[in-house]
Amino acid sequence: MATKYISLSNLPDTIKNEIKTIQNANQVEQLSLFIDNQSTLSGFENSISNTFNAYDLWSRFIRNQRKLVKISEAPNRVVVSRSISDKLEGVTYEGKLEIAPALIVGKDEDYFAWPSDREEKVERALIRLASQGKIAKISGKMGDRYAVYFSIKEIANELKSVNQTLSFAEIKQALQILKGSELNFKYQVTNQAGEQHYSESKMNYLSSIHFSGQQGKSTVKCLAVLNEFMSQQIESIGYRGFYFNRAQSFKRTLSRWLTLRLYHMFRYASVGKTHHFLLKKTMIKFGSIDNEDINKSRLTAIRRDMANTMKDLIEADILDSYEIDNIKDDEGNIVDYKYELCPSDSFCAEILSLNKHNKKITEKAKVLDEQELQANFTES
């Protein structure tokens, strides 16, 4: 789908009858902000994408598991439970999420497939395309929703731009797994004033995915309808810009994830300031381990993984250096590690640029809200 805009005439047949109107990003205030991604930092002008607050930091993906599992050989419990525990911009999230696999229909037998590192890559590329303007508001039988329009080749090109290679068949299957996999959120939110509210919702990673009838072509028309949480984040400006090429170019999943997390959590990075984290808690958030009760060999393994990631971030000039302290129990045994990260000048400049970008978007949103209030007042 090479066209800049989408219309009723170039929708996939599977969704045409459900849609009454389409508004492209330049016609919708919330979307015009979402695609306003011009960077002020030299050298990164064309690499900004958006990442959803909190949602993209939760361990929504099953690490290092890409194989399909025959239903006849599946474990008794196929739903994977993960904890939610984070504080972002003064807001605390505590609870759990559950990940249910997609059902893949095979020729002779059906399979379960959980969203893994591959699906995370494809989701990031999809939102990157949306951030470039390939997103529209669709209205019809399903109400008002936001949808990304693209071709399989465009997803492949976004992946290729960060040295990732997936075949067209792999990308299509990943999109189907994102559509078929289900998230169940149950968590409590506490704001800066101490006010609390409970939230529970169940949704697919993508609400729906539609392909045109052409078979085997990389330019096949595709439409992915975003889920309710993503849509709410767009409505409330609950997203931040990040440098897609910087975060997604690493071969190691942990390096990609931690860089994205630093863009969120290290918002005031500057020379002299450091960022701290405990290894076990961070690897739970990443999804590498389920809880802190792990044996010595597993602790050694996740420390080695983090050491490789630290090396990646230093070589990429995201970190200048880091220090690590042993955490010991009463008997003197090492039970955890505390990391202190020193940002590079380059990363500090990126954060400053992204903060300016976020402030600009927020100020534009306030102006639009005031204009809407004034218009409603005038009408009344």
N, C-alpha and C positions, 0 to 999 in steps of 0.2 A: 504494500500500500504506500506508494511513493508520494501521493498527493499530500499537500500541506494541511488540508482540512478534510474533515469527514462529513458526509451528508447521507441522507436516507438512501440515495441511489447507490452508494458504494459500501453499504453495510453487508456483512455476511448474511446469507439467506436465513440462517437459523435464528436470527434476532430481528429481522426486518419487521415482521408483523407485530412485534411487541413495542416498537418505538414510534412515538408520534412526532416528537421534535428533537432536534439536536442543536446544541449551542457549543461552538468551538471555544477554545480557551480565551481568545481575545474578546469574547462576548460575555464572559462570566467573571464577576469581580474576584471571587475566591480563586479561580483558576488563573486569572491574569497575575495575581500575586505569586501563585505557585510556580509560574514559569518565568518570573522576573529574576533571572539568574545571572546578571552581568557582574562579574567580579571586578574589584578594584585592585587586585593584586597582579602585577605583571607576570606573565608566563602561565597563568592558570585561567585565562579568560573563558575558555570553552569547556571547562571540566566540572563545573558545579552541578551537583544533583541535589535532591532533597532526601532527608531521612526523617522518619517519624519519631517524635519524642517517645521515650520509654519503650514503645512497641518494638523498635528495631534493636533494642538492647536486651530484650528478653530472649531466653534460649528456646526460640521457636523451631529450631532445626536440629535434626538428629545427626550428630557428628560422625563422620567416617562410615556411613552406612548407605550405600547406593544400590545394593542388590534388591531385586524383587523377591518376595517370599511367597511361595505357594500357599494358598489358603489352607490346604490339607496339612501343611507343615508349620503353620503359624503357631506361636506360643498361645497359651490360654488367655493371657491378657495382652492385647495389642495396643491399648491406649497407654501412651507414655506420659507420666506426670513430671512436672518441673516446678520448682519454686520461683516465686516472684519476690524480689527484695531489692529495692533500689531507691535512691533519693536523687531527684533531678530537678534543678531549679527551685529548690525548697519544698518540693512535693515528694512525699514518701509513698511508695507502693509496696504493699505486703499481701501475699496470697499465693495462688498457684495457677498453673495452666496445664491443660491436658491436650495432647496431640494425638488425634486419631488418623490412621493411615488412609490413603486413597485406595480404591478398588480398581485394579487394572484388569480389564477383560482380555484374556488370552485366547488363542485358537483352540487349545485343548483343555486349559485350566485357567482359573482366575488367580490373581495375585494381589497381595498387599504391598504398598509402597509408601514409605514414610518420607516426608520432605527432608532432604539432606543438604549437604554443602552445595551440590549442583543446583538444587532448586533455589537456594539463597543467592547464588550468582545470577540466575535468570531473573529473580525478583528484583535484584539491584539494577540490572540492565533495563528491565521494564520501567521502573520508576525513573531511571535516567532519561528514557525516551519521553516519559510523561513530563518531566521537568524541562524538556526542550520544547514543549508545546504540543506534543501528540496526545492530548487529553481533551475530553469533551464532556459536557453535561448532557446526559440522555434522559428523556422523560417519556413515560408510557405506562404500560401495565404494571411495571415493577416500581413505579414512583420515579423520583428524581435520583439518579445515580451518576457517579463519575466513571468514565471508561477510557482506557488507553487504546489507541489504534496504532497498528504497526504491521510489519511483515517479519517473518522468521529471519530473513536476511538482515534486517535492521538490528534485531536482537544479537545475531551472530557478529555483526560489525561492532556493536558496543562491547561485546566480550573480547573480540579481537583487539580492540583499542587498549585493553589492559592485559594483553598477553594470555587470554583465556580462549581455549578452543573447544567448542562443542559442535557436534554435527547437527544438521537441521532436525533429524529424527530425535536426537537427545533433547534439543530445545523444546520440541513439540511435546514430548513425553513429560518433561519437567513442568511445562505449563499445565498439562492435564493433571499432574500430581498436585500442583498448587491449587487447582480447582477442586480436586477430590478430597484433599486432606482437610481436616477440621480442627479448629482451635476452640477450646472451652476455657474462658477466663473467669476466675473468681478472685477478686482482690479488694482490699480496702485502701482508699486514698486519704492521706492526711495532708492538708495544705499548711502554709506557713503560719496561719492563725490558729492551728490546732483543730480545725474543723474536719470532721471525718464523714466519708460516705462510702457505701459499699457498691461495688459494680460487678455484675455478672453478665456474660454474653457468650453466645456460641455462634461461630461463623467459619466459613472456609477461608483459606488464604486468599483466594480469588473467588468472588461471588459467581462468576461464570466466565467461560472462555469460548469464543466462537471463531471458526475458520470458514473461509469461503469454500465452495465445492471443488476447487481445483486440487488435484492430487499431485504431490511430489514437487511442487514448485516452491522455491525459496521466497518468491514474491507474493505468496498467498496472503490474502487479506485476513487480518486477525483483529479481534476486539476482545479485550480483557476488562471485565467490570470489576472495579475495586470493591473490597469488602466494606462493611459498615464502619469499622474502626478507622481505616484509612480515610474514608470519606469524612468522618467527624474531625479527624486531624486536619484535613484540608480546610474545612469550614471554620475551625477555631484557630487557624494558623499554628497548629501544633506540630510544626516540623522545623528543621534547621537545614541550612545548606552545608554540604561537605564536598571536598574535592574527590570526585569519583575516581580519577586516575591515580591519585595518591593512595587511597584506601584499598582499591580493588586490584592493584597491580601485583600484589604479593602472591607467591605460590602457596604459602601457608595460610590456611583458613584462620588460625588464631591471630596471625599478623594482620589480616584484613579486618577481623572483628575488633581487635584491640585498638587499631587506628581509628576506626569508626567510633568506638567508645570514647577515645580521647577527644575527638571532635565534640562530643556531647558533654563529657564530664570535666574536661580541662578547659573550660570556657575562658578562664582568666590566666591562661598560660603567658608567662613573661619571664624575662631573664631574672633569675634568683628565686622564682617560685617553683615548687616541686609538686608532683602528684604521687599519692601513696595508695597502695592496695595490698591486701593479703592474698597469697597465692590460692589457697583453697577456695575462699569465697569467690574469687574472680573466675576460677575454673568451673565452679558451679553455675555462675551466671553465663559463662560461655557454653556450658552443656557438656563439658568433657567428663565431669564426675557428677554423681547425684547428690552426695552429701560429704561432710568433712570427715566421716569415719572411714578412712582409707588406710591401707597398709603401707609399710615403708617403701616397698618397691613401686607402688603406684605413685606415691609422693615424689619419688626420685624421677619417675617418668614424666610427670606433669611439670616438674622443675626443669627438666631437660627441654620440654616443649617451649616453656616460657623463655629459657635461655636463647633458643634459636630465634624466637620472636624478637627478643631484645636486640639481637644481632641484626635482624632485618630492619628494625626501626632506626638503629644507629646508622646503618649503611645507607638508608633512604633519607638521612638527615631530618628525621622527625624527632629523634632524641639525640641529645649531646652525650649523655651518659646515664648510668643508673647505679644504684647501690642496693645491696640485698643484706638483710639481717635475719639471723636464725631466731625462730620462736621455739623455746624449749619448754617441756613440761617440768614438774617438780623433781623428776628423776634425772634431768639433764638430757633427755632425748629430744632430738629435733622433731617437732610436730607440724611446723608450718614455716613460711618465709614471708617477710615483709619487704616490699619493693618500694624504692623511692626513685621516681623518674625525673630527670632534668631535661626540659625541652630544648630543642635547637633554636637558633635565631630564626631559621626558616619557618619552623612550625609556629613560633610565636607570631610571626608576620601573617601566617595563614589564619590563625585564630582571630587576630585583630581585624583582618579583612572580612572574615565571616561574621564577626560580631557587628561590624558596620553594616554589612548586608542584611543581617537579621533585624537590626534597628530600623533600617530603611523600610523593610517590608512591614514591620509592626506599625510604623508611623503612617504608612499608606493605608493600612487596614483601619486605623483610627479615623482617618479622614473620610474613608468610604462609609464607615459606620455613622459618622456625624452627618454626612450628606443624606444617608438613608433615613435617619431619624428626622432630619429637617423636611425631607420630602413627605414622609408619613404625616408629620405635623401639619404641613401645608394642605395636604389632601383632606385631613380631618377638619 
